[in-house]
Amino acid sequence: MNDHGIVVQLPFRPRARLLQLLGDQLIGTPRLAIFELVKNAYDADAETVIVTLRELNSDNPVIIVEDDGDGMTLSIIRDIWLVPAHDHRELQRKALNRTRLHRLPLGEKGVGRFAVHKLGDRIELVTRAKGQPECVVNIDWSALIEKQFLSDAEVSVQTREPTVFTGSKTGTILTISNLREKQWTRGEIRRLHRQITSIASPFSNRSDQFKTELKVPDHPDWVSDVPDVNILLKRAPWYFRFSFENGFFEWTYEFRGITGIKLAPRKIHEQSGPLLIAQERDIDIFGTNQGNKSVKHRKATADTTMSEGIGIVKGEFYVFDRDREILNKLGDSQFVQNFLDENGGVRVYRDIIRVYNYGEPGDDWLGLDLRRVNSPTRNISRNIVIGAIDLSLEQSQMLTEKTNREGFVENDAYRRLRKIVLGAISVLEIERKIDKESIRALTGKGHDPEEANIKQPLQSLREVAKKHNLSKELDPLINKAEKNYNEMRDTMLRAGLSGMGLAVVFHEIEQGVRVLHDAIEAGRSLESVQVQARELVRILDGFSELLRKGEQRSNSIKHLIKRARDINRVRFRNHEVKLICPALEENVPDVKREFAFGLLLGALNNLLDNAFYWLQVRWPEGQGQYKRKLYINIENDFAEGMAIIVADNGPGFQDNPERLTRPFFSRRPDGMGVGLYYTNMVMELNGGRLAFPDAQEANVPEGFDGAVLALVFDTGGNK
C-alpha cells in the first residue's frame, strides 16, 4: 500500500506512564510530594491539615493526609482532578479571584495531585463538598501505568451517603499505601515533622490561619519531644524585622541581653529610611582596574523599581551566637546547636505558605556562608540565624516557581529580591557587630580568632574547583595563595604586629575569592578562571610591600592627588560627582613629604571609593545636576601638621572615629569594613595618621556638610 499524497489529522496519544513521570519524576523528593498535597489543601480553603503515618512496624505502612477544606464534587473530580495540567487554578490566580477565606491559589500547573505517586502505588481518596454526597476514588498506579495509552487508564469513582464527612463536615482524606519507602526511622520522622510544621509561616499574623500537624500513633514519643520553636526563639539574643515597600525601608533591631553578661539590652526603630544595596566596584584599594566599567547608573539605594513584580518584602530574623561562652549562658547549649544545625537558614513564604527549598539544610540562596567566610567578624552565617521572608502572592507575580518545585526561576525579579534581603540583613549585621564588640570587651576576648584565618575561603575555592573538574588547573594556584598568606602571617607575628593587621589582606582577598568563585560557578572559560586565580596570587604577593612599609622616598603631594583624580576620572563622570580641588590649581605651591607612593595612592583611592558610594546614598537621583560634590585640598595650617583634606556632601558619619577605624566595621552592605582601618594603618606606617576633623577645623567651604577626613603627615616641613 502506498501512503504518498495522503493528509491525515493525528492526535497526540500520551502513554499511561506519563502519569508516573508527572508524579514520580517531576516532584524531586517525598518531602516535596507531601508539600504539594498540603498546598492542594490550602487551595481548598482548609484551615487544618493532619498528616498521619500508621503501621510503621508492619510490612505495609500508610500515609494519610486529611484536611477540613471545601472538598470536591463528582463534577470537579471528573472535569478538573482527573485532567492533568488543568489551568483553572492558574486562571483563578491571574484574575485575582480569591477563595472563601480570601486566598489566592498556590497551584498553577495542575500536576501537584500526582505527587502521591512519589509516595506510594495505591491511593484512596474520600472527599465531600458542602451539601453534596461523599465521593470515593480508588487508584492503583502500578495497574494504571501498565495500560498502553492514557485514554485507557480509567479510574472508578463512587458516590455514597456521607460516612466520613457526616453532618455539615467537608474536606478530603487521602490514604496512600504500598509505599515506596517502607522503613521509617526516628530521624526521618523528625525531619518530616520539621518540614511539615514549617509549611506555614510561624511569624505570620494573618487572620486566616493554616495549621499543619504530624501524627505517628505507633511512636508518639518520636514527635512528642520535638522542641517548641517559639520557646527556642525567645532565647535568641538578637531579633530583627524589616519591611520594604514603595522604596521605603523600615526596620527594628533588638539586642535582648544575655544572662550573666552585664550588657544592657538595646533597641533601635528606624522609620522610612533608605535601603542600602550592594554595588559592583570599579576599582580596588590599590587603584587596580576591576574590569569593564559600567556606564549604566549603579544604584546605591533601593528605589520603587527594585520591587516591581515582587511587591512588599517583609522579614523576621532571630540570631544566635555559637561562641561557647555565650551558648552556655543560653542553657542546654548542645540542644540549641542541634536546633540551629537542623533549622538554620532563611526561609521564604508567599501568602504564609513556604516556598521550598529555601532555608533547607543544603540551601544557601543568599550566599550567607560565603559572605561570612569573606567577612568573618561581621557577617552572619546560616547556622546562627532562623529567618523568614514574607511575600504577597498577588504582588509577586514576576517570581515564578520552577517546575520541579525547588525555588524560583532565577530571573531579574529573583536577583532583585536577593539584593533587597541582603541589604536589610547588612543592617542587622552592622548593629549586631556593635554589641558583639561590647560583649568581647566584657568577656575579655579582644578579637575573633577568625580574623586571622583565611583557610575557609580558600577551601571553598578548592571545593568549587573540584565540583567543576578544575582542580588540576586551579589547585596549584590556590595552594600558592595559601602559602603566601601563611608566610605573610608568620612575618607579621614575628614583627610583633597584631593579627588585626591581616584585615588588610581580607579586604582584597574578599573580592578576589568572590570573583573567582562566581567565575567558576558561572562556567567561564578555563583561561578566564586561571587569570582570576593568578590575580588572587598577585594580590597576596603585593602585600609584601606593606610589610616592608613600602619604599619611602620624597614624593609630591600634588602629584599624588593628581594621580588619584586621573585614576578616578571615569568614575567622577559616571557617578556625576563634581570635583572641587584647589590643590591642583597652577598657582598653588607643591608640598613634598617622604612616603610610599603606592600605599598612599591606595589610601586616597579608598577615601574616594567611599565618597562615591555615600554620595549616591544621599543623592540617588543626582544625574545631570551635579548635586554630588567632592572636595580635595592640601591644608598647611592644620593643627597637627600638613594634611590632605577630603570632604563631600553625602550623609556623613554616624559612628565615632574609634569605631570607624576598627577592622570589619562598615555600614556599606558590600563593605568589608577595613577600608578606613587600612587607610589609618598606611598613614601610621608613613609617620602620619587618619583624622576626622570638623568642617571648620579643616577649612572646608560651605556646602560640604557630609564626611570630612584628613590624611595628616608629620610636621617635618617641606623636603
Secondary structure, DSSP 8 states (H G I E B T S, - for coil): ---TT---------BTTHHHIIIIITS-SHHHHHHHHHHHHHHTT-SEEEEEEE-TTSSS-EEEEEE-S----HHHIIIIITSTT--HHHHHHHTT---TTS---S--SS-GGGGHHHHEEEEEEEEE-TTS-EEEEEEEHHHHTTSSBGGG---EEEEES-SSS-TT--EEEEEEEEES-----HHHHHHHHHHHHTSB-TT---SS--EEEEE-TT-THHHHTS--HHHHHHT-SEEEEEEEETTEEEEEEEE--BTTB----EEEEEEEE--B-----SB-TT--B-SS---S---SB--GGGGTTT--EEEEEEE----HHHHHHHS-HHHHHHHHHHH-EEEEEETTEEETTTTSTT--TT-HHHHHHHSTTTS--GGGEEEEEEE-TTT-TT--B-TTSSSB--SHHHHHHHHHHHHHHHHHHHHHHHHHHHHHHHHT--S-GGGG--HHHHHHHHHHHHHTT-HHHHHHHHHHHHHHHHHHHHHHHHTT--GGGGHHHHHHHHHHHHHHHHHHHTT--HHHHHHHHHHHHHHHHHHHHHHTT---EEEEHHHHHHHHHHHTHHHHHHTTEEEE-GGGSTTS---EEEE-HHHHHHHHHHHHHHHHHHHHHH-TT-TTTT-EEEEEEEETT-TTS-EEEEEESS----S-HHHHTSTT--SSTT--S-HHHHHHHHHHHTT-EEE---TTTTT--TT--S-EEEEE--S----
